[in-house]
Amino acid sequence: MTANIVILQLVILTVVLESDLGRRKIGWFRVARPVIAVAAIVPFFFTTVPTGGNDLILQGAGALTGALLGAFSVCPLLMSVGHDPAWRRRHFRTATTPAKPAVVSHAGAGYAAVWIAVTLARLGFAYGSEHIFPAALGRFLVDQQLSADALANAFILLAIAMDLARSLGLWARARTHLVQAGIAPAHA
């Protein structure tokens, strides 16, 4: 397992958990921060797109799995979204600071558990593919007409899609809440 894989996984996990755990305002920067982090990091890790054999299917499956996991991570079971008419920014919470209404979310242990479990599974597979089952994995890749680069890309796409689906889901839930509360027009 290369340091690049570990770094990518841990950076994405850290940025997402830092921006979502607890009670947080849903604003443009919160939705965009993980996307920006991925955009800045991915060019260093995503260097080729193999297209032979079943490589595209594997990479697509990685992206689809990531999108589903990201959408699940912001479902009402793991994250609540509501309106706080007296929201105060966390760095300036004083009695004299004027309150501004905001859409806020609350994510706790369940949300963190999903992101941590997925990250550990990716890192565990990466470790196992080099140290525990490299021969079996090699045979599987050959039998299924898959390349090692496609497998690596599938995991990168899983991480990216999970992060993007999380951001899109968070934005959609905030927007839906604003429309239902009559704060924002439905067509905008």
Residue pairs with C-beta under 8 A, 6 or more apart in sequence:
1 123
1 126
1 127
1 129
1 130
4 44
4 45
5 45
5 122
5 123
5 126
5 152
5 155
6 123
6 126
8 41
8 42
8 45
8 156
8 159
9 119
9 122
9 123
9 159
10 119
11 37
11 41
12 34
12 37
12 38
12 41
12 119
12 159
12 163
13 115
13 116
13 119
15 33
15 34
15 37
16 34
16 115
16 163
16 166
17 112
17 115
19 30
19 33
19 34
20 30
20 79
20 105
20 107
20 111
20 166
20 170
21 107
21 108
21 111
21 112
22 106
22 107
22 108
23 104
23 105
23 106
24 30
24 104
24 105
24 106
24 107
25 84
25 87
25 89
25 102
25 103
25 104
26 81
26 102
26 103
26 104
26 105
26 170
26 171
26 173
26 174
27 102
30 170
31 167
31 170
31 171
31 174
32 167
34 163
34 166
34 167
35 163
35 164
35 167
37 163
38 159
38 160
38 163
38 164
42 156
42 160
45 156
46 153
46 156
48 149
48 153
49 59
49 153
50 59
50 147
50 149
50 150
50 153
52 145
52 147
53 144
53 145
53 146
53 147
54 144
54 145
54 146
54 150
55 145
55 146
55 147
55 149
55 150
56 150
58 146
58 150
58 151
58 154
59 150
59 153
59 154
59 157
61 154
62 153
62 154
62 155
62 156
62 157
62 158
62 161
63 154
63 157
63 158
63 160
63 161
64 161
65 158
65 161
66 157
66 158
66 159
66 160
66 161
66 162
66 163
66 165
67 161
67 162
67 164
67 165
68 165
69 114
69 118
69 158
69 162
69 165
70 161
70 162
70 163
70 164
70 165
70 166
70 168
70 169
71 165
71 166
71 169
72 78
72 114
73 79
73 111
73 114
73 115
73 162
73 165
73 166
73 169
74 165
74 166
74 169
74 170
74 173
75 169
77 110
78 107
78 110
78 111
78 114
79 105
79 106
79 107
79 111
79 170
79 173
80 105
80 106
81 103
81 104
81 105
81 173
81 174
81 177
82 103
82 104
82 105
82 106
82 177
83 101
83 102
83 103
83 104
83 177
83 178
83 181
83 183
84 101
84 102
84 103
84 104
85 99
85 101
86 99
86 101
87 99
87 100
87 101
87 102
87 104
88 94
88 97
88 99
88 100
89 97
101 183
103 174
103 177
103 178
105 170
105 173
105 174
118 162
122 155
122 158
122 159
125 155
126 155
129 137
129 151
140 146
141 147
141 148
141 151
175 184
178 184
179 185
179 186
